Amino acid sequence: MALTPMPPRPIRSEPPEVFDQKLSAYLVWQGTNTTELTALQDDVSAKASAAALSASSSAAASSGAIALIGSTGVTAWVAGAYSAGVKTTSPINGRVYVKLTTGTTATDPSLDQANWSIFRLVMPIVLISTSQVAQPNTHYVLTAGGITLTAPSGMLKDDEFQVSNASGTTTNVVDFGSTNVAGLAVGAMKVDGFGAKQRWQWTGNATYGWV
Protein backbone atom coordinates (compact mmCIF):
# COMPACT_ATOMS: atom_id res chain seq x y z
CA MET A 1 0.00 0.00 0.00
CA ALA A 2 1.14 3.59 -0.67
CA LEU A 3 2.18 5.88 2.15
CA THR A 4 1.30 9.59 2.23
CA PRO A 5 4.46 11.60 1.42
CA MET A 6 5.90 13.67 4.27
CA PRO A 7 5.20 17.42 3.86
CA PRO A 8 8.02 19.99 4.13
CA ARG A 9 9.33 20.26 7.70
CA PRO A 10 8.82 23.61 9.48
CA ILE A 11 12.00 25.67 9.87
CA ARG A 12 12.26 28.12 12.79
CA SER A 13 13.96 30.74 10.64
CA GLU A 14 10.86 30.98 8.45
CA PRO A 15 8.23 33.70 8.99
CA PRO A 16 5.83 32.76 11.82
CA GLU A 17 2.82 32.36 9.53
CA VAL A 18 4.78 29.97 7.24
CA PHE A 19 6.23 28.07 10.20
CA ASP A 20 2.77 27.62 11.80
CA GLN A 21 1.24 26.43 8.53
CA LYS A 22 4.03 23.88 7.95
CA LEU A 23 3.92 22.70 11.58
CA SER A 24 0.17 22.11 11.41
CA ALA A 25 0.52 20.11 8.17
CA TYR A 26 3.42 18.14 9.63
CA LEU A 27 1.50 17.20 12.79
CA VAL A 28 -1.48 16.04 10.71
CA TRP A 29 0.88 13.96 8.54
CA GLN A 30 2.42 12.31 11.62
CA GLY A 31 -1.01 11.05 12.70
CA THR A 32 -1.81 9.83 9.21
CA ASN A 33 1.60 8.18 8.87
CA THR A 34 1.18 6.29 12.14
CA THR A 35 -2.17 4.91 10.97
CA GLU A 36 -0.78 3.96 7.55
CA LEU A 37 2.29 2.25 9.03
CA THR A 38 0.08 0.20 11.34
CA ALA A 39 -2.12 -0.84 8.41
CA LEU A 40 0.98 -1.68 6.34
CA GLN A 41 2.36 -3.86 9.12
CA ASP A 42 -0.97 -5.69 9.41
CA ASP A 43 -1.06 -6.20 5.63
CA VAL A 44 2.49 -7.58 5.56
CA SER A 45 1.74 -9.91 8.47
CA ALA A 46 -1.44 -11.18 6.79
CA LYS A 47 0.37 -11.85 3.52
CA ALA A 48 3.21 -13.59 5.34
CA SER A 49 0.71 -15.82 7.15
CA ALA A 50 -1.07 -16.60 3.85
CA ALA A 51 2.24 -17.45 2.19
CA ALA A 52 3.21 -19.71 5.06
CA LEU A 53 -0.18 -21.44 4.91
CA SER A 54 0.16 -21.88 1.14
CA ALA A 55 3.63 -23.35 1.54
CA SER A 56 2.37 -25.66 4.24
CA SER A 57 -0.55 -26.78 2.05
CA SER A 58 1.76 -27.38 -0.90
CA ALA A 59 4.12 -29.39 1.26
CA ALA A 60 1.21 -31.42 2.59
CA ALA A 61 -0.10 -32.04 -0.93
CA SER A 62 3.35 -33.06 -2.07
CA SER A 63 3.75 -35.39 0.90
CA GLY A 64 0.33 -36.82 0.20
CA ALA A 65 1.22 -37.47 -3.42
CA ILE A 66 4.47 -39.13 -2.40
CA ALA A 67 2.63 -41.20 0.16
CA LEU A 68 0.07 -42.23 -2.46
CA ILE A 69 2.78 -43.28 -4.88
CA GLY A 70 4.51 -45.19 -2.13
CA SER A 71 1.29 -46.91 -1.08
CA THR A 72 0.73 -48.20 -4.61
CA GLY A 73 4.27 -49.54 -4.87
CA VAL A 74 5.43 -46.97 -7.43
CA THR A 75 8.78 -45.35 -6.64
CA ALA A 76 11.19 -43.22 -8.62
CA TRP A 77 13.45 -45.17 -10.96
CA VAL A 78 17.09 -45.84 -10.09
CA ALA A 79 19.55 -48.10 -11.87
CA GLY A 80 19.24 -51.68 -10.66
CA ALA A 81 17.43 -55.00 -11.06
CA TYR A 82 13.67 -55.04 -11.75
CA SER A 83 11.19 -57.86 -12.23
CA ALA A 84 8.71 -57.80 -15.10
CA GLY A 85 5.53 -55.95 -14.10
CA VAL A 86 7.22 -53.61 -11.63
CA LYS A 87 6.16 -49.97 -11.97
CA THR A 88 8.38 -46.93 -11.53
CA THR A 89 8.39 -43.22 -12.36
CA SER A 90 10.88 -41.68 -14.76
CA PRO A 91 12.99 -38.89 -13.20
CA ILE A 92 13.16 -37.34 -16.68
CA ASN A 93 9.45 -36.85 -17.45
CA GLY A 94 7.65 -38.01 -14.29
CA ARG A 95 5.52 -40.57 -16.12
CA VAL A 96 4.85 -44.07 -14.77
CA TYR A 97 6.38 -47.02 -16.60
CA VAL A 98 5.96 -50.78 -16.21
CA LYS A 99 8.86 -53.22 -16.69
CA LEU A 100 8.42 -55.56 -19.65
CA THR A 101 11.32 -57.86 -18.86
CA THR A 102 13.13 -59.12 -15.77
CA GLY A 103 16.70 -57.92 -15.45
CA THR A 104 19.10 -55.15 -14.58
CA THR A 105 18.68 -51.74 -16.16
CA ALA A 106 20.91 -48.66 -16.14
CA THR A 107 18.81 -46.54 -18.51
CA ASP A 108 15.90 -44.30 -17.55
CA PRO A 109 12.59 -45.97 -18.59
CA SER A 110 11.68 -43.07 -20.90
CA LEU A 111 14.81 -43.86 -22.94
CA ASP A 112 14.56 -47.66 -22.74
CA GLN A 113 11.54 -48.64 -24.79
CA ALA A 114 12.71 -52.22 -25.19
CA ASN A 115 12.37 -52.89 -21.47
CA TRP A 116 9.77 -50.40 -20.23
CA SER A 117 6.30 -49.35 -21.36
CA ILE A 118 4.17 -46.37 -20.31
CA PHE A 119 1.65 -47.41 -17.68
CA ARG A 120 -1.88 -46.00 -17.72
CA LEU A 121 -5.18 -46.94 -16.13
CA VAL A 122 -7.62 -45.03 -18.32
CA MET A 123 -7.52 -42.23 -20.87
CA PRO A 124 -9.31 -39.02 -19.83
CA ILE A 125 -12.27 -38.07 -22.04
CA VAL A 126 -12.32 -34.67 -23.74
CA LEU A 127 -15.44 -33.44 -25.59
CA ILE A 128 -14.60 -31.27 -28.60
CA SER A 129 -16.71 -29.39 -31.14
CA THR A 130 -13.90 -27.67 -33.09
CA SER A 131 -10.73 -28.80 -34.83
CA GLN A 132 -7.60 -29.18 -32.72
CA VAL A 133 -4.36 -31.08 -32.21
CA ALA A 134 -4.72 -34.22 -30.11
CA GLN A 135 -2.63 -34.84 -27.01
CA PRO A 136 -1.20 -38.31 -26.30
CA ASN A 137 -3.18 -40.69 -24.10
CA THR A 138 -6.48 -38.83 -24.41
CA HIS A 139 -9.92 -39.99 -25.58
CA TYR A 140 -11.61 -37.39 -27.81
CA VAL A 141 -15.38 -37.42 -28.27
CA LEU A 142 -16.43 -35.47 -31.37
CA THR A 143 -19.69 -33.64 -30.70
CA ALA A 144 -20.05 -31.73 -33.98
CA GLY A 145 -19.45 -32.25 -37.68
CA GLY A 146 -16.58 -30.95 -39.78
CA ILE A 147 -13.91 -31.52 -37.11
CA THR A 148 -10.31 -32.27 -38.04
CA LEU A 149 -8.44 -33.89 -35.16
CA THR A 150 -4.71 -33.78 -35.87
CA ALA A 151 -2.79 -36.77 -34.50
CA PRO A 152 -0.35 -36.04 -31.65
CA SER A 153 3.30 -35.26 -32.29
CA GLY A 154 6.39 -35.92 -30.18
CA MET A 155 5.08 -39.35 -29.22
CA LEU A 156 6.78 -41.93 -27.04
CA LYS A 157 6.47 -45.64 -27.75
CA ASP A 158 3.08 -46.97 -26.57
CA ASP A 159 1.48 -43.51 -26.49
CA GLU A 160 -2.06 -43.69 -27.83
CA PHE A 161 -5.21 -41.70 -28.46
CA GLN A 162 -8.83 -42.60 -29.08
CA VAL A 163 -11.57 -40.95 -31.11
CA SER A 164 -15.33 -41.49 -30.75
CA ASN A 165 -17.91 -39.96 -33.08
CA ALA A 166 -20.93 -38.64 -31.16
CA SER A 167 -21.79 -35.96 -33.71
CA GLY A 168 -24.39 -37.84 -35.71
CA THR A 169 -22.44 -36.93 -38.88
CA THR A 170 -19.82 -38.57 -41.08
CA THR A 171 -17.81 -35.43 -41.82
CA ASN A 172 -15.09 -35.68 -39.16
CA VAL A 173 -11.52 -36.78 -39.90
CA VAL A 174 -8.31 -37.69 -38.09
CA ASP A 175 -5.33 -36.10 -39.83
CA PHE A 176 -2.10 -38.10 -39.49
CA GLY A 177 -0.18 -35.72 -41.75
CA SER A 178 3.00 -37.34 -43.06
CA THR A 179 3.11 -39.90 -40.23
CA ASN A 180 2.48 -43.47 -41.31
CA VAL A 181 -0.45 -45.58 -40.16
CA ALA A 182 0.23 -49.33 -40.15
CA GLY A 183 3.11 -48.71 -42.54
CA LEU A 184 1.14 -46.57 -44.99
CA ALA A 185 0.89 -42.82 -45.58
CA VAL A 186 -2.87 -42.30 -45.28
CA GLY A 187 -3.01 -38.56 -44.55
CA ALA A 188 -6.52 -37.81 -43.30
CA MET A 189 -8.83 -40.66 -42.30
CA LYS A 190 -12.59 -40.19 -42.03
CA VAL A 191 -14.41 -41.13 -38.82
CA ASP A 192 -17.26 -42.34 -40.96
CA GLY A 193 -19.80 -44.10 -38.78
CA PHE A 194 -22.36 -43.05 -36.20
CA GLY A 195 -20.82 -43.96 -32.85
CA ALA A 196 -17.63 -45.03 -34.63
CA LYS A 197 -14.48 -45.44 -32.54
CA GLN A 198 -10.84 -45.39 -33.51
CA ARG A 199 -7.97 -46.16 -31.14
CA TRP A 200 -4.40 -45.62 -32.25
CA GLN A 201 -1.15 -46.62 -30.55
CA TRP A 202 2.34 -45.41 -31.46
CA THR A 203 4.74 -48.23 -32.34
CA GLY A 204 7.86 -46.19 -31.73
CA ASN A 205 8.86 -47.00 -35.31
CA ALA A 206 8.48 -44.30 -37.99
CA THR A 207 8.01 -46.92 -40.71
CA TYR A 208 4.94 -48.45 -39.10
CA GLY A 209 3.81 -45.36 -37.17
CA TRP A 210 0.35 -45.62 -35.64
CA VAL A 211 -1.44 -48.97 -35.47
C-alpha positions in Angstrom: 0.0 0.0 0.0 1.1 3.6 -0.7 2.2 5.9 2.1 1.3 9.6 2.2 4.5 11.6 1.4 5.9 13.7 4.3 5.2 17.4 3.9 8.0 20.0 4.1 9.3 20.3 7.7 8.8 23.6 9.5 12.0 25.7 9.9 12.3 28.1 12.8 14.0 30.7 10.6 10.9 31.0 8.4 8.2 33.7 9.0 5.8 32.8 11.8 2.8 32.4 9.5 4.8 30.0 7.2 6.2 28.1 10.2 2.8 27.6 11.8 1.2 26.4 8.5 4.0 23.9 8.0 3.9 22.7 11.6 0.2 22.1 11.4 0.5 20.1 8.2 3.4 18.1 9.6 1.5 17.2 12.8 -1.5 16.0 10.7 0.9 14.0 8.5 2.4 12.3 11.6 -1.0 11.0 12.7 -1.8 9.8 9.2 1.6 8.2 8.9 1.2 6.3 12.1 -2.2 4.9 11.0 -0.8 4.0 7.6 2.3 2.3 9.0 0.1 0.2 11.3 -2.1 -0.8 8.4 1.0 -1.7 6.3 2.4 -3.9 9.1 -1.0 -5.7 9.4 -1.1 -6.2 5.6 2.5 -7.6 5.6 1.7 -9.9 8.5 -1.4 -11.2 6.8 0.4 -11.9 3.5 3.2 -13.6 5.3 0.7 -15.8 7.1 -1.1 -16.6 3.9 2.2 -17.4 2.2 3.2 -19.7 5.1 -0.2 -21.4 4.9 0.2 -21.9 1.1 3.6 -23.3 1.5 2.4 -25.7 4.2 -0.5 -26.8 2.0 1.8 -27.4 -0.9 4.1 -29.4 1.3 1.2 -31.4 2.6 -0.1 -32.0 -0.9 3.4 -33.1 -2.1 3.8 -35.4 0.9 0.3 -36.8 0.2 1.2 -37.5 -3.4 4.5 -39.1 -2.4 2.6 -41.2 0.2 0.1 -42.2 -2.5 2.8 -43.3 -4.9 4.5 -45.2 -2.1 1.3 -46.9 -1.1 0.7 -48.2 -4.6 4.3 -49.5 -4.9 5.4 -47.0 -7.4 8.8 -45.4 -6.6 11.2 -43.2 -8.6 13.5 -45.2 -11.0 17.1 -45.8 -10.1 19.5 -48.1 -11.9 19.2 -51.7 -10.7 17.4 -55.0 -11.1 13.7 -55.0 -11.7 11.2 -57.9 -12.2 8.7 -57.8 -15.1 5.5 -56.0 -14.1 7.2 -53.6 -11.6 6.2 -50.0 -12.0 8.4 -46.9 -11.5 8.4 -43.2 -12.4 10.9 -41.7 -14.8 13.0 -38.9 -13.2 13.2 -37.3 -16.7 9.4 -36.9 -17.4 7.7 -38.0 -14.3 5.5 -40.6 -16.1 4.8 -44.1 -14.8 6.4 -47.0 -16.6 6.0 -50.8 -16.2 8.9 -53.2 -16.7 8.4 -55.6 -19.6 11.3 -57.9 -18.9 13.1 -59.1 -15.8 16.7 -57.9 -15.5 19.1 -55.1 -14.6 18.7 -51.7 -16.2 20.9 -48.7 -16.1 18.8 -46.5 -18.5 15.9 -44.3 -17.6 12.6 -46.0 -18.6 11.7 -43.1 -20.9 14.8 -43.9 -22.9 14.6 -47.7 -22.7 11.5 -48.6 -24.8 12.7 -52.2 -25.2 12.4 -52.9 -21.5 9.8 -50.4 -20.2 6.3 -49.4 -21.4 4.2 -46.4 -20.3 1.6 -47.4 -17.7 -1.9 -46.0 -17.7 -5.2 -46.9 -16.1 -7.6 -45.0 -18.3 -7.5 -42.2 -20.9 -9.3 -39.0 -19.8 -12.3 -38.1 -22.0 -12.3 -34.7 -23.7 -15.4 -33.4 -25.6 -14.6 -31.3 -28.6 -16.7 -29.4 -31.1 -13.9 -27.7 -33.1 -10.7 -28.8 -34.8 -7.6 -29.2 -32.7 -4.4 -31.1 -32.2 -4.7 -34.2 -30.1 -2.6 -34.8 -27.0 -1.2 -38.3 -26.3 -3.2 -40.7 -24.1 -6.5 -38.8 -24.4 -9.9 -40.0 -25.6 -11.6 -37.4 -27.8 -15.4 -37.4 -28.3 -16.4 -35.5 -31.4 -19.7 -33.6 -30.7 -20.1 -31.7 -34.0 -19.5 -32.3 -37.7 -16.6 -31.0 -39.8 -13.9 -31.5 -37.1 -10.3 -32.3 -38.0 -8.4 -33.9 -35.2 -4.7 -33.8 -35.9 -2.8 -36.8 -34.5 -0.3 -36.0 -31.7 3.3 -35.3 -32.3 6.4 -35.9 -30.2 5.1 -39.4 -29.2 6.8 -41.9 -27.0 6.5 -45.6 -27.7 3.1 -47.0 -26.6 1.5 -43.5 -26.5 -2.1 -43.7 -27.8 -5.2 -41.7 -28.5 -8.8 -42.6 -29.1 -11.6 -40.9 -31.1 -15.3 -41.5 -30.7 -17.9 -40.0 -33.1 -20.9 -38.6 -31.2 -21.8 -36.0 -33.7 -24.4 -37.8 -35.7 -22.4 -36.9 -38.9 -19.8 -38.6 -41.1 -17.8 -35.4 -41.8 -15.1 -35.7 -39.2 -11.5 -36.8 -39.9 -8.3 -37.7 -38.1 -5.3 -36.1 -39.8 -2.1 -38.1 -39.5 -0.2 -35.7 -41.8 3.0 -37.3 -43.1 3.1 -39.9 -40.2 2.5 -43.5 -41.3 -0.4 -45.6 -40.2 0.2 -49.3 -40.2 3.1 -48.7 -42.5 1.1 -46.6 -45.0 0.9 -42.8 -45.6 -2.9 -42.3 -45.3 -3.0 -38.6 -44.5 -6.5 -37.8 -43.3 -8.8 -40.7 -42.3 -12.6 -40.2 -42.0 -14.4 -41.1 -38.8 -17.3 -42.3 -41.0 -19.8 -44.1 -38.8 -22.4 -43.1 -36.2 -20.8 -44.0 -32.8 -17.6 -45.0 -34.6 -14.5 -45.4 -32.5 -10.8 -45.4 -33.5 -8.0 -46.2 -31.1 -4.4 -45.6 -32.3 -1.2 -46.6 -30.5 2.3 -45.4 -31.5 4.7 -48.2 -32.3 7.9 -46.2 -31.7 8.9 -47.0 -35.3 8.5 -44.3 -38.0 8.0 -46.9 -40.7 4.9 -48.5 -39.1 3.8 -45.4 -37.2 0.4 -45.6 -35.6 -1.4 -49.0 -35.5 
